[in-house]
Amino acid sequence: MSKMHLVMGGRVTDPQTLDFQDLSKVDLVGVFPDYVSAEKAWRSAAQRTVDDAEMRYVIVHLHRLLEPELPSA
């Protein structure tokens, strides 16, 4: 299986959490085949909203959710 990574973000209720205010408004940046390309997309999305403390972007390791028994290396 490919090591798929999802980049997503949105407005959170508290900048120190990942509790999104409205899931229907989450920005799905995309799914990427490796961490390097996902990180590049994450940096680009996060940079656009750098002045908004309530906007948060994350990288989700989809391959870990789909097959949690695989080693993380």
C-alpha positions, 0 to 999 in steps of 0.5 A: 500500500502507498503511504497516503497522506491527507492535507486538510484544514479549517477554522478551529474552536480553540487554536490549541486543539483540532476541534473544527468549528464546521466540518462542512467547511473543512478545506480538503487540500488533497491526498499525496503519495508521500510525506514530502509532497504532503508537507509542501502542500501543508506549508502552502495552505498554512502560509495563506492563513498565517495571520488567522490563529483560528485556521489550522492545517494538518497532515493526516497519515491515511496509511496508518489509519488504514493499516495500523499494524504496519510499522511507522518507519 
